[in-house]
């Protein structure tokens, strides 16, 4: 199974399903089930039992919340606001050990395949 290309905090666009075309920020990524929860996308109504909390406040009733959506139905949005595939690149960097010495290492950087620019 390939790694998940979408991370928490990414801005994504829905490319298929009932919410096609909507964009939102990723709140939760579950790599085991290959699903993500996107802010404002795939909203459902949950019916919960009405009760009383501390100080007499009412809890429950109809709760609007986001449901998970499959990761194949979303694409990361680049800095120009268009959906793009995600690739990676290895950059050489100078790393520092605990004793203060330095060495040459590499760091993986996520790259937008459409433009070639880095994804933050």
Residue pairs with C-beta under 8 A, 6 or more apart in sequence:
3 31
4 29
4 31
4 34
4 71
5 76
5 85
5 86
5 110
6 12
6 26
6 29
6 36
6 71
6 74
6 76
6 86
7 26
7 29
8 26
8 27
8 28
8 29
9 25
9 26
10 25
10 26
10 76
10 77
10 119
11 23
11 24
11 25
11 26
11 76
11 77
12 23
12 24
12 25
12 26
12 36
12 38
12 74
12 75
12 76
12 77
13 21
13 22
13 23
13 74
13 75
13 77
13 83
14 20
14 21
14 22
14 23
14 38
14 41
14 69
14 73
14 74
15 73
15 74
15 75
15 83
16 73
17 42
17 69
17 73
18 42
19 41
19 42
19 69
22 40
22 41
23 77
24 38
24 39
24 40
24 41
25 38
25 39
26 36
26 37
26 38
26 39
26 74
27 36
27 37
27 38
27 39
27 66
28 36
28 37
28 68
29 36
29 71
30 36
30 68
33 68
34 70
34 71
34 72
35 68
35 69
35 70
35 71
36 68
36 69
36 71
36 74
37 66
37 67
37 68
37 69
38 66
38 69
38 74
39 66
40 66
41 66
41 69
42 66
42 67
42 68
42 69
43 64
43 65
43 66
43 67
44 64
44 65
44 66
44 67
45 62
45 63
45 64
46 62
46 63
46 64
46 65
47 61
47 62
47 63
48 59
48 60
48 61
48 63
49 60
50 58
50 59
50 60
50 61
51 58
51 59
51 60
52 58
52 59
53 59
75 83
75 84
75 85
76 83
76 84
76 85
76 86
76 112
76 119
77 83
77 84
78 84
78 112
78 114
78 115
78 117
78 119
79 112
79 115
79 117
80 115
82 114
84 112
84 113
84 114
84 115
85 112
85 113
85 114
86 110
86 111
86 112
86 113
86 119
87 110
87 111
87 112
87 113
88 108
88 109
88 110
88 111
89 108
89 109
89 111
90 106
90 107
90 108
90 109
91 106
91 107
91 109
92 104
92 105
92 106
93 104
93 105
93 106
93 107
94 102
94 103
94 104
94 105
95 102
95 103
95 104
95 105
96 102
97 103
109 118
110 118
110 119
111 117
111 118
111 119
112 118
112 119
